Amino acid sequence: MTAGARPAVDSGPGEPSVDGTTEARRSARTGLAGLAGAATNGLFGFLLAVVITRGYGTVGSGAFFAAIGVVTVTAAICALGAETGLIWTLPRRRAGADGDAARVLPVALLPPLAAAVVVGLVGVFAADTLAPRLLDGPGASGTALIAASFAAVPLVVAMTLLLAVLRCVRPIRVYVGVQSVLVPIARPVLVGAAAVASGGVLLGMTGWLVPAAFAVLICLALVAGPLGVGRGATLRPDRADWSTFWRFALPRAASAAIDASAVWVGVLLTSVLAGQADAGVFGAVGRYILAGQLAMQGLRVAVSPQLSRLLGRGERAAAAAVHRQLTTWALVLSWPVYLLLAVFGLAFLELFGPEFTAGATAMTVLALAMLVNTGVGNVQSLLLMGGRSGLHLVATVAGLLVTVCLGLWLIPEHGVTGAALAWAAGIATENLIAFGCARAVIGQPLVDATLLRAAAGVIVGVGIAALVGVLAGGRGITGLVVALSVLATGCVGLLTVPQVRRGIRVTMRHLRGGEGAASVAAGAAATSTKGR
């Protein structure tokens, strides 16, 4: 390889080789947009949790979180894995009036929407029976809340599917604008207005659902043009379209339900086995845990179509390079959050109110478990975008079984802490199995020296800051402020190190697509692949 040449990846017979550095640079640019959306989503998702907990207290927020859980879990089941199927299928097809991408729409949309309507109607009619099992002393208001939750399932399913289409046919910034800006900002505003008006949990839940209706209308307007709908594109699928799509999507249907319902399974189990107040505390803890995961989710959403395209062409080395880069990003952004949550859980929960501090131990347990989840990266996306939805299902089912079995055992006696232990064990089980499967399927290293150095640096840096904070102010808000101050000072100090500044410049060139970064990255890639 000549100096400055870019490492090529073998694409197989008849296919052009793919530049792994170019793919990593492309993933960096889309990943940045995904991170921006994740940051907005996380900020306003946290604000929503504060609005719910402050506006409705432990009991009211427990009912609110249980209602959200009903919608989330049921909609994920009814989606039948079609949202991931769309992200897997559409990048491999031609869009436009002369393309074959629009033929996928009836295949992907009709069965999930039909299932959502049927399940929603059944849930509405069964609300009288279900409400006493999910809520404490529900009465008429509890029955109405559960009925409204099931009635909203078709709407949420439609939003989920159309957002997946939008992600594939429009630039990432358009998707981020709808999914990560419009919906997250509108929800705390409308829920807060309901709480201020003393409208009760049912009115608040309505405020949570209204943005989904706006998202559906916007998505319909945005996806029609690129797919050629109304401009001659055929919507009549072939028989092969049905079989190809659903062979992939059906195994994903179960795993998607498990993925989407991860925290809500714990909320519902806690509500049934320990009471609504404990469910409210667990829901508040879960909001922090999910907020810490938003960086990785933003990266996954941004690059999943790219991974589908690469793996569909057999570009496994390029896909692994993208995965390693984004895992390093996710680790650097997420591990400091989880380490601080583990040490200062008491301080974070005080922001919701003193009655929520009972979840401090649960916060520590789950934050440590999420280090495993973030550390292995988006291995689930590698499996799914590689068409191995069956292996992904194996991992998620194993994690769910561990969560539910341990939850049934631990929650009655240990409440919120028992629910956290059960979920933590499920998280570790699912991610370690998925990592092993992805490594075997991709056949490329998923961890490199850069990732390991980043992990060690984060642990040492945040660990020192947290220790200083605990010694100076304990594990409450004072200690957290001290730890954050130490971290901020350390970050500013790192900017004076020439190597750090050089790395930042290279990263910025990556994001702009600069050739200087390409040459530097190519040299690094050539070095890192020697001997493989």
Salt bridges, closest charged atoms under 4 A:
ASP19 OD2 - ARG6 NH1 3.42
GLU23 OE2 - ARG26 NH1 2.86
GLU23 OE1 - ARG309 NH2 3.11
ASP100 OD2 - ARG93 NH1 3.68
ASP238 OD2 - ARG103 NH2 3.33
ASP241 OD1 - ARG93 NH2 2.70
ASP241 OD2 - ARG103 NE 2.87
ASP259 OD2 - ARG252 NH1 2.75
ASP259 OD2 - HIS392 NE2 3.64
ASP448 OD2 - ARG324 NE 3.73
GLU515 OE1 - ARG6 NH2 2.22
